[in-house]
Amino acid sequence: MQSEQNGFKIRAHHLFCMQGFQGYGYSPAFVSNMREVVSALNREPCLKLELVSGCDDICACCPNRLECSRQASEKAGRIKGMDHFVLEKLGLGDGTVLEAGELFRLVHKKLRNASCIEAVCGNCGWRDKCLWYLQKNG
C-alpha cells in the first residue's frame, strides 16, 4: 500500500469496489490491503486519488495480478473496459488526480443508475456481498 500522505493510485472501477467492500477478497493479503485503503479513505476523504486503468494500490496484493497485467488476456481487456467505462461516464481521463471524497460524489451523481452499475459490476464474483451493488441495484 502506498503512503497515505501521497494518496493512492486507484483503478477507476475500484471506486465502486471500495464503497461496497465487506471484508471478502481473493486472499487474506488482498483483504488486509483493501481494508487499509478503504479505512484510510474513510478517515481522510481529502486524500488524493490518481485514477488509472491498470494495476493500482489495491491490485498490489491480488493473487490474480499477474494474469490481469497481461495486456493480451481476455480478463485484462474486460477489466480495462470497466475502468474506461467509469472514466468516460465521469468525464475524466486516465491519470486524473482528485480528492477521494470528490470522486465518490461524482460516482454517486453520474453512475448511480442500474445500467451503469450493471455494466461495471455485472460479472463480479463479490456482487452478492457488496453493499454498493446491493444498495444501488436492490
N, CA, C and O atoms as a GROMACS GRO file, in nm:
protein
  552
    1MET      N    1   0.084  -0.118   0.000
    1MET     CA    2   0.000   0.000   0.000
    1MET      C    3   0.089   0.124   0.000
    1MET      O    4   0.188   0.131   0.073
    2GLN      N    5   0.053   0.220  -0.081
    2GLN     CA    6   0.126   0.346  -0.090
    2GLN      C    7   0.100   0.428   0.037
    2GLN      O    8   0.000   0.408   0.105
    3SER      N    9   0.189   0.518   0.067
    3SER     CA   10   0.175   0.605   0.183
    3SER      C   11   0.049   0.689   0.173
    3SER      O   12   0.016   0.740   0.066
    4GLU      N   13  -0.023   0.702   0.285
    4GLU     CA   14  -0.143   0.785   0.288
    4GLU      C   15  -0.114   0.928   0.249
    4GLU      O   16  -0.196   0.992   0.183
    5GLN      N   17   0.001   0.980   0.288
    5GLN     CA   18   0.035   1.118   0.260
    5GLN      C   19   0.039   1.146   0.110
    5GLN      O   20   0.006   1.256   0.066
    6ASN      N   21   0.079   1.048   0.033
    6ASN     CA   22   0.089   1.064  -0.111
    6ASN      C   23  -0.040   1.028  -0.183
    6ASN      O   24  -0.049   1.044  -0.305
    7GLY      N   25  -0.139   0.981  -0.111
    7GLY     CA   26  -0.262   0.936  -0.174
    7GLY      C   27  -0.244   0.797  -0.232
    7GLY      O   28  -0.152   0.724  -0.194
    8PHE      N   29  -0.331   0.760  -0.324
    8PHE     CA   30  -0.329   0.626  -0.382
    8PHE      C   31  -0.351   0.632  -0.531
    8PHE      O   32  -0.415   0.723  -0.583
    9LYS      N   33  -0.297   0.532  -0.601
    9LYS     CA   34  -0.334   0.506  -0.740
    9LYS      C   35  -0.448   0.406  -0.733
    9LYS      O   36  -0.436   0.301  -0.670
   10ILE      N   37  -0.559   0.439  -0.798
   10ILE     CA   38  -0.679   0.356  -0.790
   10ILE      C   39  -0.736   0.334  -0.928
   10ILE      O   40  -0.757   0.430  -1.004
   11ARG      N   41  -0.763   0.207  -0.962
   11ARG     CA   42  -0.835   0.176  -1.086
   11ARG      C   43  -0.972   0.240  -1.078
   11ARG      O   44  -1.034   0.241  -0.972
   12ALA      N   45  -1.020   0.293  -1.188
   12ALA     CA   46  -1.148   0.364  -1.188
   12ALA      C   47  -1.261   0.276  -1.137
   12ALA      O   48  -1.346   0.324  -1.062
   13HIS      N   49  -1.266   0.148  -1.176
   13HIS     CA   50  -1.378   0.064  -1.130
   13HIS      C   51  -1.368   0.033  -0.981
   13HIS      O   52  -1.468  -0.007  -0.920
   14HIS      N   53  -1.251   0.049  -0.921
   14HIS     CA   54  -1.238   0.027  -0.777
   14HIS      C   55  -1.311   0.134  -0.696
   14HIS      O   56  -1.330   0.118  -0.575
   15LEU      N   57  -1.351   0.244  -0.760
   15LEU     CA   58  -1.434   0.343  -0.691
   15LEU      C   59  -1.565   0.279  -0.647
   15LEU      O   60  -1.624   0.320  -0.546
   16PHE      N   61  -1.612   0.179  -0.720
   16PHE     CA   62  -1.731   0.103  -0.681
   16PHE      C   63  -1.694   0.003  -0.571
   16PHE      O   64  -1.759  -0.003  -0.467
   17CYS      N   65  -1.590  -0.074  -0.596
   17CYS     CA   66  -1.549  -0.181  -0.504
   17CYS      C   67  -1.523  -0.132  -0.363
   17CYS      O   68  -1.561  -0.196  -0.265
   18MET      N   69  -1.457  -0.018  -0.353
   18MET     CA   70  -1.422   0.035  -0.221
   18MET      C   71  -1.546   0.072  -0.141
   18MET      O   72  -1.546   0.059  -0.019
   19GLN      N   73  -1.651   0.117  -0.209
   19GLN     CA   74  -1.773   0.157  -0.139
   19GLN      C   75  -1.856   0.038  -0.094
   19GLN      O   76  -1.938   0.050  -0.003
   20GLY      N   77  -1.836  -0.077  -0.155
   20GLY     CA   78  -1.914  -0.194  -0.118
   20GLY      C   79  -1.836  -0.298  -0.041
   20GLY      O   80  -1.892  -0.402  -0.005
   21PHE      N   81  -1.709  -0.273  -0.016
   21PHE     CA   82  -1.620  -0.371   0.048
   21PHE      C   83  -1.674  -0.415   0.183
   21PHE      O   84  -1.708  -0.333   0.268
   22GLN      N   85  -1.682  -0.547   0.202
   22GLN     CA   86  -1.733  -0.606   0.325
   22GLN      C   87  -1.635  -0.704   0.388
   22GLN      O   88  -1.673  -0.781   0.476
   23GLY      N   89  -1.510  -0.701   0.345
   23GLY     CA   90  -1.410  -0.788   0.406
   23GLY      C   91  -1.388  -0.919   0.333
   23GLY      O   92  -1.322  -1.009   0.385
   24TYR      N   93  -1.442  -0.931   0.214
   24TYR     CA   94  -1.421  -1.050   0.133
   24TYR      C   95  -1.320  -1.016   0.024
   24TYR      O   96  -1.308  -0.901  -0.016
   25GLY      N   97  -1.246  -1.117  -0.022
   25GLY     CA   98  -1.150  -1.091  -0.127
   25GLY      C   99  -1.082  -1.217  -0.173
   25GLY      O  100  -1.117  -1.328  -0.132
   26TYR      N  101  -0.983  -1.199  -0.257
   26TYR     CA  102  -0.915  -1.310  -0.323
   26TYR      C  103  -0.818  -1.385  -0.232
   26TYR      O  104  -0.788  -1.502  -0.256
   27SER      N  105  -0.769  -1.318  -0.128
   27SER     CA  106  -0.672  -1.378  -0.036
   27SER      C  107  -0.668  -1.293   0.090
   27SER      O  108  -0.714  -1.179   0.089
   28PRO      N  109  -0.614  -1.348   0.199
   28PRO     CA  110  -0.601  -1.266   0.322
   28PRO      C  111  -0.518  -1.139   0.300
   28PRO      O  112  -0.552  -1.034   0.355
   29ALA      N  113  -0.412  -1.147   0.221
   29ALA     CA  114  -0.330  -1.029   0.195
   29ALA      C  115  -0.409  -0.924   0.117
   29ALA      O  116  -0.399  -0.805   0.146
   30PHE      N  117  -0.487  -0.968   0.020
   30PHE     CA  118  -0.570  -0.875  -0.057
   30PHE      C  119  -0.671  -0.806   0.034
   30PHE      O  120  -0.686  -0.684   0.029
   31VAL      N  121  -0.739  -0.884   0.117
   31VAL     CA  122  -0.840  -0.829   0.209
   31VAL      C  123  -0.777  -0.727   0.304
   31VAL      O  124  -0.832  -0.619   0.325
   32SER      N  125  -0.663  -0.761   0.359
   32SER     CA  126  -0.594  -0.672   0.451
   32SER      C  127  -0.557  -0.540   0.383
   32SER      O  128  -0.579  -0.432   0.439
   33ASN      N  129  -0.503  -0.548   0.263
   33ASN     CA  130  -0.465  -0.430   0.188
   33ASN      C  131  -0.588  -0.345   0.153
   33ASN      O  132  -0.586  -0.223   0.170
   34MET      N  133  -0.693  -0.409   0.105
   34MET     CA  134  -0.815  -0.337   0.070
   34MET      C  135  -0.872  -0.268   0.194
   34MET      O  136  -0.914  -0.152   0.188
   35ARG      N  137  -0.873  -0.338   0.305
   35ARG     CA  138  -0.924  -0.280   0.430
   35ARG      C  139  -0.843  -0.156   0.469
   35ARG      O  140  -0.900  -0.056   0.512
   36GLU      N  141  -0.711  -0.162   0.453
   36GLU     CA  142  -0.625  -0.047   0.485
   36GLU      C  143  -0.656   0.073   0.396
   36GLU      O  144  -0.665   0.186   0.443
   37VAL      N  145  -0.671   0.048   0.266
   37VAL     CA  146  -0.701   0.156   0.172
   37VAL      C  147  -0.837   0.218   0.204
   37VAL      O  148  -0.849   0.340   0.213
   38VAL      N  149  -0.939   0.134   0.221
   38VAL     CA  150  -1.074   0.184   0.250
   38VAL      C  151  -1.075   0.261   0.382
   38VAL      O  152  -1.137   0.367   0.391
   39SER      N  153  -1.009   0.209   0.483
   39SER     CA  154  -1.003   0.277   0.613
   39SER      C  155  -0.935   0.412   0.602
   39SER      O  156  -0.981   0.511   0.660
   40ALA      N  157  -0.826   0.418   0.527
   40ALA     CA  158  -0.755   0.545   0.508
   40ALA      C  159  -0.845   0.648   0.442
   40ALA      O  160  -0.846   0.765   0.481
   41LEU      N  161  -0.921   0.606   0.341
   41LEU     CA  162  -1.009   0.699   0.270
   41LEU      C  163  -1.128   0.741   0.356
   41LEU      O  164  -1.176   0.854   0.345
   42ASN      N  165  -1.176   0.651   0.439
   42ASN     CA  166  -1.284   0.688   0.531
   42ASN      C  167  -1.236   0.789   0.635
   42ASN      O  168  -1.310   0.880   0.672
   43ARG      N  169  -1.112   0.773   0.682
   43ARG     CA  170  -1.054   0.866   0.779
   43ARG      C  171  -1.023   1.001   0.717
   43ARG      O  172  -1.042   1.106   0.779
   44GLU      N  173  -0.975   0.997   0.593
   44GLU     CA  174  -0.925   1.118   0.526
   44GLU      C  175  -0.982   1.130   0.384
   44GLU      O  176  -0.911   1.100   0.288
   45PRO      N  177  -1.109   1.172   0.369
   45PRO     CA  178  -1.167   1.182   0.235
   45PRO      C  179  -1.099   1.284   0.145
   45PRO      O  180  -1.127   1.291   0.025
   46CYS      N  181  -1.009   1.365   0.203
   46CYS     CA  182  -0.938   1.463   0.120
   46CYS      C  183  -0.810   1.404   0.060
   46CYS      O  184  -0.739   1.473  -0.013
   47LEU      N  185  -0.780   1.276   0.089
   47LEU     CA  186  -0.664   1.212   0.027
   47LEU      C  187  -0.681   1.213  -0.125
   47LEU      O  188  -0.791   1.196  -0.178
   48LYS      N  189  -0.571   1.231  -0.194
   48LYS     CA  190  -0.573   1.236  -0.340
   48LYS      C  191  -0.574   1.094  -0.396
   48LYS      O  192  -0.503   1.005  -0.348
   49LEU      N  193  -0.654   1.075  -0.500
   49LEU     CA  194  -0.656   0.950  -0.575
   49LEU      C  195  -0.618   0.981  -0.719
   49LEU      O  196  -0.672   1.072  -0.781
   50GLU      N  197  -0.524   0.904  -0.771
   50GLU     CA  198  -0.491   0.911  -0.913
   50GLU      C  199  -0.563   0.796  -0.980
   50GLU      O  200  -0.537   0.680  -0.951
   51LEU      N  201  -0.654   0.829  -1.071
   51LEU     CA  202  -0.729   0.726  -1.141
   51LEU      C  203  -0.645   0.664  -1.252
   51LEU      O  204  -0.584   0.735  -1.333
   52VAL      N  205  -0.641   0.532  -1.254
   52VAL     CA  206  -0.563   0.459  -1.354
   52VAL      C  207  -0.649   0.348  -1.413
   52VAL      O  208  -0.750   0.308  -1.355
   53SER      N  209  -0.608   0.300  -1.527
   53SER     CA  210  -0.677   0.188  -1.591
   53SER      C  211  -0.580   0.071  -1.603
   53SER      O  212  -0.573   0.004  -1.706
   54GLY      N  213  -0.507   0.048  -1.498
   54GLY     CA  214  -0.413  -0.062  -1.489
   54GLY      C  215  -0.396  -0.098  -1.343
   54GLY      O  216  -0.468  -0.046  -1.257
   55CYS      N  217  -0.304  -0.185  -1.314
   55CYS     CA  218  -0.283  -0.228  -1.175
   55CYS      C  219  -0.260  -0.107  -1.085
   55CYS      O  220  -0.189  -0.013  -1.121
   56ASP      N  221  -0.322  -0.112  -0.966
   56ASP     CA  222  -0.317   0.000  -0.874
   56ASP      C  223  -0.272  -0.046  -0.735
   56ASP      O  224  -0.221  -0.156  -0.719
   57ASP      N  225  -0.293   0.040  -0.635
   57ASP     CA  226  -0.252   0.007  -0.499
   57ASP      C  227  -0.337  -0.103  -0.438
   57ASP      O  228  -0.292  -0.169  -0.344
   58ILE      N  229  -0.457  -0.125  -0.487
   58ILE     CA  230  -0.540  -0.236  -0.440
   58ILE      C  231  -0.494  -0.366  -0.506
   58ILE      O  232  -0.486  -0.469  -0.440
   59CYS      N  233  -0.464  -0.360  -0.633
   59CYS     CA  234  -0.417  -0.478  -0.706
   59CYS      C  235  -0.283  -0.531  -0.654
   59CYS      O  236  -0.249  -0.647  -0.674
   60ALA      N  237  -0.208  -0.446  -0.586
   60ALA     CA  238  -0.074  -0.483  -0.542
   60ALA      C  239  -0.071  -0.614  -0.464
   60ALA      O  240   0.029  -0.685  -0.468
   61CYS      N  241  -0.179  -0.648  -0.394
   61CYS     CA  242  -0.183  -0.770  -0.314
   61CYS      C  243  -0.277  -0.876  -0.370
   61CYS      O  244  -0.309  -0.973  -0.302
   62CYS      N  245  -0.320  -0.857  -0.493
   62CYS     CA  246  -0.414  -0.952  -0.554
   62CYS      C  247  -0.339  -1.072  -0.613
   62CYS      O  248  -0.244  -1.054  -0.688
   63PRO      N  249  -0.382  -1.193  -0.579
   63PRO     CA  250  -0.315  -1.310  -0.635
   63PRO      C  251  -0.336  -1.326  -0.786
   63PRO      O  252  -0.266  -1.404  -0.850
   64ASN      N  253  -0.431  -1.253  -0.843
   64ASN     CA  254  -0.458  -1.258  -0.987
   64ASN      C  255  -0.386  -1.146  -1.062
   64ASN      O  256  -0.409  -1.128  -1.182
   65ARG      N  257  -0.302  -1.072  -0.995
   65ARG     CA  258  -0.239  -0.954  -1.054
   65ARG      C  259  -0.162  -0.987  -1.183
   65ARG      O  260  -0.176  -0.916  -1.282
   66LEU      N  261  -0.085  -1.091  -1.182
   66LEU     CA  262  -0.005  -1.125  -1.299
   66LEU      C  263  -0.094  -1.149  -1.420
   66LEU      O  264  -0.067  -1.100  -1.529
   67GLU      N  265  -0.202  -1.224  -1.400
   67GLU     CA  266  -0.295  -1.252  -1.509
   67GLU      C  267  -0.358  -1.123  -1.561
   67GLU      O  268  -0.372  -1.105  -1.682
   68CYS      N  269  -0.396  -1.035  -1.471
   68CYS     CA  270  -0.460  -0.910  -1.512
   68CYS      C  271  -0.363  -0.812  -1.575
   68CYS      O  272  -0.404  -0.726  -1.653
   69SER      N  273  -0.235  -0.825  -1.544
   69SER     CA  274  -0.139  -0.732  -1.601
   69SER      C  275  -0.098  -0.770  -1.743
   69SER      O  276  -0.037  -0.690  -1.813
   70ARG      N  277  -0.130  -0.890  -1.784
   70ARG     CA  278  -0.101  -0.931  -1.922
   70ARG      C  279  -0.200  -0.864  -2.015
   70ARG      O  280  -0.318  -0.897  -2.016
   71GLN      N  281  -0.151  -0.771  -2.093
   71GLN     CA  282  -0.237  -0.688  -2.178
   71GLN      C  283  -0.323  -0.769  -2.275
   71GLN      O  284  -0.434  -0.727  -2.310
   72ALA      N  285  -0.274  -0.883  -2.319
   72ALA     CA  286  -0.346  -0.959  -2.422
   72ALA      C  287  -0.454  -1.049  -2.364
   72ALA      O  288  -0.536  -1.102  -2.440
   73SER      N  289  -0.457  -1.070  -2.235
   73SER     CA  290  -0.554  -1.164  -2.180
   73SER      C  291  -0.695  -1.108  -2.188
   73SER      O  292  -0.716  -0.986  -2.182
   74GLU      N  293  -0.790  -1.196  -2.202
   74GLU     CA  294  -0.931  -1.157  -2.210
   74GLU      C  295  -0.974  -1.088  -2.080
   74GLU      O  296  -1.045  -0.988  -2.084
   75LYS      N  297  -0.930  -1.142  -1.967
   75LYS     CA  298  -0.966  -1.085  -1.838
   75LYS      C  299  -0.912  -0.943  -1.826
   75LYS      O  300  -0.983  -0.853  -1.781
   76ALA      N  301  -0.787  -0.922  -1.865
   76ALA     CA  302  -0.727  -0.788  -1.858
   76ALA      C  303  -0.806  -0.690  -1.944
   76ALA      O  304  -0.830  -0.577  -1.903
   77GLY      N  305  -0.847  -0.733  -2.062
   77GLY     CA  306  -0.925  -0.647  -2.150
   77GLY      C  307  -1.060  -0.612  -2.092
   77GLY      O  308  -1.106  -0.498  -2.104
   78ARG      N  309  -1.125  -0.707  -2.029
   78ARG     CA  310  -1.256  -0.684  -1.968
   78ARG      C  311  -1.242  -0.586  -1.851
   78ARG      O  312  -1.324  -0.495  -1.835
   79ILE      N  313  -1.140  -0.604  -1.770
   79ILE     CA  314  -1.121  -0.517  -1.654
   79ILE      C  315  -1.085  -0.376  -1.699
   79ILE      O  316  -1.137  -0.278  -1.645
   80LYS      N  317  -0.996  -0.364  -1.798
   80LYS     CA  318  -0.964  -0.231  -1.853
   80LYS      C  319  -1.090  -0.165  -1.910
   80LYS      O  320  -1.107  -0.044  -1.898
   81GLY      N  321  -1.176  -0.244  -1.971
   81GLY     CA  322  -1.302  -0.192  -2.024
   81GLY      C  323  -1.389  -0.133  -1.915
   81GLY      O  324  -1.453  -0.029  -1.935
   82MET      N  325  -1.392  -0.198  -1.798
   82MET     CA  326  -1.468  -0.145  -1.685
   82MET      C  327  -1.410  -0.010  -1.642
   82MET      O  328  -1.484   0.085  -1.616
   83ASP      N  329  -1.277  -0.003  -1.634
   83ASP     CA  330  -1.211   0.122  -1.596
   83ASP      C  331  -1.243   0.233  -1.695
   83ASP      O  332  -1.277   0.344  -1.655
   84HIS      N  333  -1.232   0.203  -1.824
   84HIS     CA  334  -1.259   0.304  -1.927
   84HIS      C  335  -1.404   0.349  -1.925
   84HIS      O  336  -1.433   0.467  -1.947
   85PHE      N  337  -1.497   0.257  -1.899
   85PHE     CA  338  -1.638   0.291  -1.888
   85PHE      C  339  -1.660   0.393  -1.776
   85PHE      O  340  -1.727   0.494  -1.796
   86VAL      N  341  -1.602   0.366  -1.659
   86VAL     CA  342  -1.617   0.456  -1.544
   86VAL      C  343  -1.554   0.592  -1.575
   86VAL      O  344  -1.616   0.695  -1.549
   87LEU      N  345  -1.433   0.592  -1.628
   87LEU     CA  346  -1.368   0.718  -1.662
   87LEU      C  347  -1.451   0.800  -1.761
   87LEU      O  348  -1.469   0.920  -1.744
   88GLU      N  349  -1.502   0.733  -1.863
   88GLU     CA  350  -1.584   0.802  -1.964
   88GLU      C  351  -1.709   0.861  -1.902
   88GLU      O  352  -1.742   0.977  -1.927
   89LYS      N  353  -1.779   0.784  -1.822
   89LYS     CA  354  -1.903   0.832  -1.760
   89LYS      C  355  -1.877   0.946  -1.662
   89LYS      O  356  -1.961   1.034  -1.646
   90LEU      N  357  -1.761   0.946  -1.598
   90LEU     CA  358  -1.726   1.054  -1.506
   90LEU      C  359  -1.670   1.176  -1.580
   90LEU      O  360  -1.657   1.283  -1.522
   91GLY      N  361  -1.638   1.158  -1.708
   91GLY     CA  362  -1.580   1.267  -1.786
   91GLY      C  363  -1.436   1.297  -1.745
   91GLY      O  364  -1.392   1.411  -1.751
   92LEU      N  365  -1.365   1.193  -1.703
   92LEU     CA  366  -1.227   1.208  -1.656
   92LEU      C  367  -1.134   1.121  -1.740
   92LEU      O  368  -1.178   1.028  -1.808
   93GLY      N  369  -1.007   1.150  -1.734
   93GLY     CA  370  -0.909   1.072  -1.808
   93GLY      C  371  -0.819   0.992  -1.717
   93GLY      O  372  -0.810   1.017  -1.597
   94ASP      N  373  -0.753   0.894  -1.776
   94ASP     CA  374  -0.654   0.814  -1.706
   94ASP      C  375  -0.546   0.910  -1.653
   94ASP      O  376  -0.494   0.992  -1.728
   95GLY      N  377  -0.514   0.898  -1.526
   95GLY     CA  378  -0.414   0.986  -1.465
   95GLY      C  379  -0.472   1.106  -1.392
   95GLY      O  380  -0.398   1.181  -1.329
   96THR      N  381  -0.605   1.125  -1.400
   96THR     CA  382  -0.669   1.235  -1.327
   96THR      C  383  -0.646   1.217  -1.177
   96THR      O  384  -0.657   1.106  -1.125
   97VAL      N  385  -0.615   1.327  -1.108
   97VAL     CA  386  -0.596   1.324  -0.963
   97VAL      C  387  -0.700   1.416  -0.898
   97VAL      O  388  -0.707   1.535  -0.929
   98LEU      N  389  -0.780   1.358  -0.809
   98LEU     CA  390  -0.881   1.433  -0.734
   98LEU      C  391  -0.888   1.379  -0.593
   98LEU      O  392  -0.838   1.270  -0.565
   99GLU      N  393  -0.950   1.455  -0.503
   99GLU     CA  394  -0.972   1.406  -0.369
   99GLU      C  395  -1.072   1.291  -0.371
   99GLU      O  396  -1.165   1.290  -0.451
  100ALA      N  397  -1.051   1.194  -0.282
  100ALA     CA  398  -1.138   1.077  -0.277
  100ALA      C  399  -1.284   1.115  -0.259
  100ALA      O  400  -1.371   1.062  -0.328
  101GLY      N  401  -1.312   1.206  -0.166
  101GLY     CA  402  -1.450   1.246  -0.142
  101GLY      C  403  -1.516   1.302  -0.266
  101GLY      O  404  -1.633   1.273  -0.292
  102GLU      N  405  -1.443   1.381  -0.343
  102GLU     CA  406  -1.498   1.438  -0.466
  102GLU      C  407  -1.526   1.328  -0.569
  102GLU      O  408  -1.628   1.330  -0.637
  103LEU      N  409  -1.434   1.233  -0.580
  103LEU     CA  410  -1.456   1.123  -0.674
  103LEU      C  411  -1.578   1.040  -0.636
  103LEU      O  412  -1.657   1.003  -0.723
  104PHE      N  413  -1.595   1.012  -0.508
  104PHE     CA  414  -1.712   0.934  -0.466
  104PHE      C  415  -1.841   1.013  -0.491
  104PHE      O  416  -1.943   0.954  -0.528
  105ARG      N  417  -1.838   1.144  -0.471
  105ARG     CA  418  -1.956   1.228  -0.503
  105ARG      C  419  -1.988   1.220  -0.652
  105ARG      O  420  -2.104   1.208  -0.690
  106LEU      N  421  -1.884   1.226  -0.737
  106LEU     CA  422  -1.907   1.215  -0.882
  106LEU      C  423  -1.967   1.080  -0.919
  106LEU      O  424  -2.058   1.073  -1.002
  107VAL      N  425  -1.916   0.974  -0.858
  107VAL     CA  426  -1.971   0.840  -0.885
  107VAL      C  427  -2.119   0.835  -0.849
  107VAL      O  428  -2.201   0.784  -0.925
  108HIS      N  429  -2.153   0.889  -0.732
  108HIS     CA  430  -2.293   0.887  -0.688
  108HIS      C  431  -2.381   0.972  -0.779
  108HIS      O  432  -2.499   0.941  -0.798
  109LYS      N  433  -2.326   1.078  -0.832
  109LYS     CA  434  -2.403   1.168  -0.919
  109LYS      C  435  -2.418   1.112  -1.061
  109LYS      O  436  -2.527   1.120  -1.118
  110LYS      N  437  -2.311   1.057  -1.116
  110LYS     CA  438  -2.312   1.021  -1.259
  110LYS      C  439  -2.326   0.872  -1.288
  110LYS      O  440  -2.354   0.835  -1.402
  111LEU      N  441  -2.307   0.786  -1.189
  111LEU     CA  442  -2.308   0.642  -1.216
  111LEU      C  443  -2.403   0.565  -1.124
  111LEU      O  444  -2.379   0.448  -1.095
  112ARG      N  445  -2.507   0.628  -1.080
  112ARG     CA  446  -2.592   0.561  -0.983
  112ARG      C  447  -2.706   0.481  -1.045
  112ARG      O  448  -2.776   0.410  -0.973
  113ASN      N  449  -2.726   0.490  -1.175
  113ASN     CA  450  -2.837   0.415  -1.235
  113ASN      C  451  -2.799   0.268  -1.253
  113ASN      O  452  -2.681   0.232  -1.263
  114ALA      N  453  -2.900   0.185  -1.256
  114ALA     CA  454  -2.880   0.040  -1.260
  114ALA      C  455  -2.801  -0.006  -1.382
  114ALA      O  456  -2.722  -0.099  -1.371
  115SER      N  457  -2.819   0.057  -1.496
  115SER     CA  458  -2.747   0.011  -1.615
  115SER      C  459  -2.597   0.038  -1.604
  115SER      O  460  -2.517  -0.044  -1.648
  116CYS      N  461  -2.558   0.151  -1.546
  116CYS     CA  462  -2.415   0.179  -1.526
  116CYS      C  463  -2.355   0.080  -1.426
  116CYS      O  464  -2.246   0.026  -1.448
  117ILE      N  465  -2.426   0.058  -1.318
  117ILE     CA  466  -2.376  -0.034  -1.215
  117ILE      C  467  -2.364  -0.175  -1.272
  117ILE      O  468  -2.267  -0.245  -1.246
  118GLU      N  469  -2.462  -0.216  -1.348
  118GLU     CA  470  -2.458  -0.349  -1.410
  118GLU      C  471  -2.342  -0.360  -1.508
  118GLU      O  472  -2.279  -0.465  -1.518
  119ALA      N  473  -2.314  -0.252  -1.581
  119ALA     CA  474  -2.204  -0.254  -1.678
  119ALA      C  475  -2.070  -0.276  -1.608
  119ALA      O  476  -1.981  -0.340  -1.664
  120VAL      N  477  -2.054  -0.223  -1.489
  120VAL     CA  478  -1.929  -0.238  -1.416
  120VAL      C  479  -1.929  -0.363  -1.330
  120VAL      O  480  -1.831  -0.437  -1.328
  121CYS      N  481  -2.037  -0.388  -1.258
  121CYS     CA  482  -2.041  -0.494  -1.157
  121CYS      C  483  -2.102  -0.625  -1.206
  121CYS      O  484  -2.101  -0.724  -1.133
  122GLY      N  485  -2.154  -0.627  -1.326
  122GLY     CA  486  -2.233  -0.740  -1.375
  122GLY      C  487  -2.175  -0.878  -1.355
  122GLY      O  488  -2.248  -0.969  -1.316
  123ASN      N  489  -2.046  -0.898  -1.381
  123ASN     CA  490  -1.986  -1.031  -1.369
  123ASN      C  491  -1.901  -1.049  -1.244
  123ASN      O  492  -1.832  -1.149  -1.230
  124CYS      N  493  -1.907  -0.953  -1.154
  124CYS     CA  494  -1.821  -0.959  -1.036
  124CYS      C  495  -1.864  -1.071  -0.941
  124CYS      O  496  -1.983  -1.085  -0.910
  125GLY      N  497  -1.768  -1.148  -0.896
  125GLY     CA  498  -1.796  -1.257  -0.804
  125GLY      C  499  -1.834  -1.213  -0.664
  125GLY      O  500  -1.882  -1.293  -0.584
  126TRP      N  501  -1.813  -1.085  -0.633
  126TRP     CA  502  -1.841  -1.035  -0.498
  126TRP      C  503  -1.972  -0.959  -0.491
  126TRP      O  504  -2.009  -0.912  -0.383
  127ARG      N  505  -2.044  -0.945  -0.601
  127ARG     CA  506  -2.161  -0.857  -0.600
  127ARG      C  507  -2.269  -0.901  -0.502
  127ARG      O  508  -2.343  -0.816  -0.453
  128ASP      N  509  -2.281  -1.029  -0.472
  128ASP     CA  510  -2.380  -1.076  -0.374
  128ASP      C  511  -2.346  -1.031  -0.232
  128ASP      O  512  -2.432  -1.034  -0.144
  129LYS      N  513  -2.222  -0.989  -0.210
  129LYS     CA  514  -2.178  -0.946  -0.078
  129LYS      C  515  -2.145  -0.797  -0.074
  129LYS      O  516  -2.098  -0.747   0.028
  130CYS      N  517  -2.167  -0.728  -0.182
  130CYS     CA  518  -2.123  -0.589  -0.198
  130CYS      C  519  -2.235  -0.491  -0.162
  130CYS      O  520  -2.340  -0.491  -0.226
  131LEU      N  521  -2.212  -0.408  -0.062
  131LEU     CA  522  -2.313  -0.310  -0.022
  131LEU      C  523  -2.344  -0.211  -0.132
  131LEU      O  524  -2.459  -0.173  -0.151
  132TRP      N  525  -2.241  -0.167  -0.206
  132TRP     CA  526  -2.264  -0.073  -0.316
  132TRP      C  527  -2.363  -0.134  -0.415
  132TRP      O  528  -2.463  -0.072  -0.451
  133TYR      N  529  -2.333  -0.255  -0.458
  133TYR     CA  530  -2.417  -0.321  -0.558
  133TYR      C  531  -2.558  -0.345  -0.504
  133TYR      O  532  -2.657  -0.317  -0.572
  134LEU      N  533  -2.566  -0.397  -0.383
  134LEU     CA  534  -2.697  -0.428  -0.326
  134LEU      C  535  -2.782  -0.303  -0.302
  134LEU      O  536  -2.902  -0.304  -0.328
  135GLN      N  537  -2.720  -0.196  -0.252
  135GLN     CA  538  -2.794  -0.073  -0.226
  135GLN      C  539  -2.836  -0.002  -0.354
  135GLN      O  540  -2.944   0.056  -0.361
  136LYS      N  541  -2.752  -0.007  -0.456
  136LYS     CA  542  -2.781   0.066  -0.580
  136LYS      C  543  -2.865  -0.015  -0.678
  136LYS      O  544  -2.934   0.042  -0.763
  137ASN      N  545  -2.859  -0.147  -0.666
  137ASN     CA  546  -2.930  -0.233  -0.759
  137ASN      C  547  -3.048  -0.305  -0.693
  137ASN      O  548  -3.132  -0.365  -0.761
  138GLY      N  549  -3.052  -0.298  -0.562
  138GLY     CA  550  -3.152  -0.353  -0.474
  138GLY      C  551  -3.229  -0.467  -0.516
  138GLY      O  552  -3.314  -0.514  -0.442
   0.00000   0.00000   0.00000
